[in-house]
Structures are given as structure tokens and as C-alpha cells.
Amino acid sequence: MKIPRHKLITKLLVWLTAEILLNFLGLDDLADYSEFVYERPTLTFIS
């Protein structure tokens, strides 16, 4: 999968800015929780 370099850099900068802003505001835990909720369920086997 090839992504144009400028598009990749833009997405990374937006993500990094959002992470810093949410962390500064104390809302990063809320964002992490939403990632947990919307993550695909997977089976984990522990032996």
C-alpha cells in the first residue's frame, strides 16, 4: 500500500497534535477507552 508522503506526514501531525492536546487536557484516557470499545474482539488463549 503506497501512501503519498505529504498525506502521511499530514495524518501523523494531526494525530500527534490531537494526542498532545488531549493529554494536556486530561482527556487522553477517554480517547484510549474509545479505542478499547471500538476495537475488534479477538480471542486470546493463555496456556
C-alpha positions in Angstrom: 0.0 0.0 0.0 1.6 3.3 -1.1 0.5 6.5 0.6 1.8 9.8 -0.7 4.4 11.2 1.6 2.7 14.5 2.2 -0.6 12.8 3.1 1.2 10.5 5.6 3.0 13.4 7.2 -0.3 15.4 7.5 -2.1 12.5 9.1 0.8 11.9 11.6 0.9 15.6 12.5 -2.8 15.7 13.1 -2.6 12.6 15.2 0.3 13.8 17.2 -1.3 17.2 17.8 -4.5 15.6 19.0 -2.6 13.3 21.3 -0.7 16.2 22.9 -3.8 18.3 23.2 -5.9 15.5 24.7 -3.1 14.6 27.1 -2.7 18.2 28.2 -6.5 18.5 28.8 -6.6 15.2 30.7 -8.9 13.6 28.1 -6.4 11.1 26.7 -7.8 8.3 28.9 -11.2 8.9 27.3 -9.7 8.5 23.8 -7.9 5.3 24.9 -11.2 4.0 26.3 -13.0 4.6 23.0 -10.2 2.7 21.1 -10.8 -0.2 23.5 -14.5 -0.1 23.0 -14.4 0.0 19.2 -11.5 -2.5 18.8 -12.4 -5.8 17.1 -12.9 -8.6 19.6 -10.1 -11.2 19.4 -9.7 -14.4 21.2 -6.6 -14.8 23.4 -5.6 -18.2 24.6 -3.3 -18.4 27.6 -1.6 -21.7 28.2 
